[in-house]
């Protein structure tokens, strides 16, 4: 099994170095996410997977706030983030710029997350494609208007009694999957 790493062995790069390294061609949008702890958790996950930026939309809270910092653990300082008041308009704007939109939502015709890969969907994994992953409100999910604009609806299959996972957990699973299939980009 091996010996657990100590804090010195776990030391990573500095925030300055993090800002300079190439980012994945992937951003994350929190569409009306109520919980500040979920926002913080997603920021921490965004840092771990080296995504381009996180967008907080609508009622989603933004740093600085103690409830966000409690779960972000400093990632609010390393991850590029911004607030947009209107998620639908921002998705339209990004789509017009050539960004592909993926929603993490249970829809008719959604793609099981594990199936969304270059072998099965090669047209989605061109090296020149930027992606925006949109996750939604803890109760109502991603707004239907955004689902209608999406290039892909991705679904995490559920096998238990509950029909969904916590939004931050779902975002983490999807970001892990997507970052394993997307090539890195140099910061602009």
Secondary structure, DSSP 8 states (H G I E B T S, - for coil): ------HHHH----HHHHHHS-EEEEEEEEES---HHHHHHHHHHHHHTTEEEEEEETT---SS-HHHHHHHTTHHHHS-EEEES-HHHHHHHHHHTT-EEEEE---TT-EEGGG-STTT-GGG--TT--EEEEEEBTTTBS-HHHHHH-SEEEE----SSSS---HHHHHHHHHHHHHTTS-EE---
